[in-house]
């Protein structure tokens, strides 16, 4: 261990390493340990003075309370505190491994940012909106984003959040509470009442476009990810074909109105009236939504995966 510490000091290594020559409280050490654990792991060396250019070995004359550190951390994680000697000077060396779960202290998660500064993790919530025809793609995107963004995000997806007898409608209404909504735009998505309801809930927010992330199924995506019985998947959003979706919902609205006219007993109409109102809202707002998608230069699923979700990552993390 002495050899590792000597190499770090002699080579002026500061990436994933913090040096202190003054007293550090148990709380501060716990936050630093959590910060490294929530990132890639790292080291803390007590007894070294860092002037920003060079590192100088000093005696560390202070005691640290290991029990207090462990109490702050609460969750079990892998780290080691060792007393070592270099040049007859006492140092304390703390090595921390990366954690697979988010470590919090008093309900706050910390990480060591790219500048080596201890910072709070502000977890971004993402609502994943898609039809079940695109479930396989949703899984690829979910796993890819988790790999890319790690502990910085929390993804809400129906198959993960809904249990037996849970209200699907209440779940869909939670879309407004999320930082981002990631939609997988397909032909079936734009013809799905449930998906359009989610879009309507999102559009209640005047700043909804800032929260909207979307990927559009391309011809290549159709070939790579879908079987013949799942087609068509690619939506027509860039040409005049997008107006077919407006026509589709106007037709759906007329069908519901015709059905309403055929039902005589008012007691049987309550649910149908609600569907008519909802469909009317879809016909009013789908044109605006399609215009946003058309102008937004959405990326295909293949391009998104090839770029390792970098576009989404930059938007989510910088938000």
Secondary structure, 3 states (H helix, E strand, C coil): CHHHHHHHHHCCCCCCEEEECCCCCHHHHHHHHHHHHCCCCEEEEECEEECCCCEEECCCCCCCCHHHHHHHHCCCCCEEEEEEEECCEEEEEEEECCCCCCCEECCEEEEECCCCCEEECCCEEEEEECCHHHHHHHHHHHHHHHHHHHHHEEEECHHHHCCCCCCHHHHHHHHHHCCEEEEEECCCHHHCHHHHHHHHHHHCCCCHHHHEEEEECCHHHHHHHCCHHHCCCCCCCCCHHHHHHHHHHHHHHHHHHHHHHHCCCHHHCHHHHHHHHHHHHHHHHHHHHHHHHHHCCCECHHHHHHCCCHHHHHHHHHC
